Amino acid sequence: MPSATSRFARTGYLGFLRQTQSITEDGELHDAVFVVGALEETLMLRGMRYHPVDIESTVSRCHKHLGDCAVFTWSHLIVVVAECTGTEMDALDLVPAVTSSVLEEHYLIVGVVVVVDPNTIPLNSRGEKQRHLLRENFLHDQLDPIYVAYNM
């Protein structure tokens, strides 16, 4: 564990330190930093902190015609924006797959599922999802969705 004289930089990312064994021949234990995610992107729901990437990972595995996806909150509801790589009929199949997979794995109820065309989710120059911009586009009705399902 870090001593009282250790210094840390406030980067805006959450992470933790853990002693891990070195890959080299010496086999010594070294402190390793594991970055979990950005603090500003965490979702606070029912007093628990969730990271969007965890929920997005679950969603991305739930259907073969699901491309990229992004998760954010809107007035205490989870919103999943999912890019459909198939037909419009496949878009309708995404909604129950998304809601049931998130419920089974995270015990969370998805409030809104927005199915959009591929490459709708904005990315920055490093290829990271711009969830805040996506949320603003959703709130200002600028997404042009294929299908929207409200589960309220």
N, C-alpha and C positions, 0 to 999 in steps of 0.2 A: 504494500500500500504506500501511497505517497506520504512523505514526511511533511511536517508543518512548514518547512522551508521550500517545499515544491511550489512551482508556479505554473499556472495554467492560463491559457488565452481563451477569452470568451468569443467563440467562433459562431455561435448560433446553432451548432450541431450537438446532438445528444450522443453519448457514447459511454463506454466503461473500460476499465483497465482489468486485465486478467493475466495472471502468470501463465505463460505457455512454454513448452519445451522447444528449444532451438532446433532448427532443421540441420544445422551443421554438426560436425563430429563431437563437439564438446558436450552436447546434450544438456546444457545448463538451462535453468528457468529464467525467462526474461519477461518483463512487463510488455504487454501488447495492448494497443488501443483498438477497440472495436467501435466503429462509428455506426450508430443505429439509424439516424436520420436527422433532418432539420427540425429544430424546436418549433419554428413558426408553422410547420406543416402538420404537427401532431393534432389528432382529433380527440377532444375531451368529451366523452360520452358516459353518462351515469357514474361520474367520478373516476373513470379509468382513462388512461392515456393510450391511444392507439396510433400506430404509424400507418399512413396510407399505403406504403409499399407492402406491408403484410397483407392487407385486405386485397390490394391489387394483384398480388401473387396468387391468392386464392381464386379470384375472379378469372384471371387469365388461364387457369387450368380447367375451367368448368365447361367449356364448349369448344368444339373444333372450329367453329366459324367465328370465334371471337379473336379479334386482333389485339390492339393495345387498349388499355383502359386506364381510368383515373378516378380517384375517390376524393370527395371533400364533403363538408357538412353545409347544410342550409337550414337555419332555425332548428337546430337539434335533430335534423334528419340526415341520414347518410344518403348521399347522391353518388351513384355510380354512372359514369359516362363510359360506354363500351362501344368500340368500333367493330362493326359487323363486316366480315370479309365474304359473306355469302349473299343469298337472295333475301328478299323482304320476308319470306316465310321463315328463313333462318333467324331473322331479326326478332320475330315473335317468340321463337324458341329460346332466345337468350335470356329473357326476363325471368322465367321460373328457374332456369339454371343458375343465374347470378344470385337471386334471392335465397335459394335453398343452400347453395354452397357457402355463402357468407354466414347464414344462420347456423349451419352444421359446424363450421370450423371456428367461428368467432363468437357465436351466440349473440349476434347483432341482427336487427331487422333493418333491411335496406328500405328507405323511405321513397326513393325515386330512382328508377333506372332509365337512362337516356341512351338510346341506341342511335349511333351516328355512322356516317360513312368513314372509310379508312382515311387516315392522315388529318383528322379533324382536331385531335388533341394537340394543342400548341406545345412546341419544344423550344428550349433556348439553344444557344450556339454550342453548348456542351452536350446536347441531346437529352437534357433533363426535362421532365414534364413541368409545365407552368400551370400548376393547379389554381393559383390565384386568378390568372387570366381566364382560365377555363370556367371558373366559378362566376366571374364577372360576365362572361359571354352567356352563361346559363341564366343568370339573373336578369339580364337585359334581352333575353329571347333572341340571341344571335347565333345559335348553334345549328339551325336547320336540321332537326333530328328526323330520323326515319320513323322512330316510335318512341313514345314517352309513357312510362307506366308509373302511376302514383300509388303507393301502398300506405295509405294513411287511415 
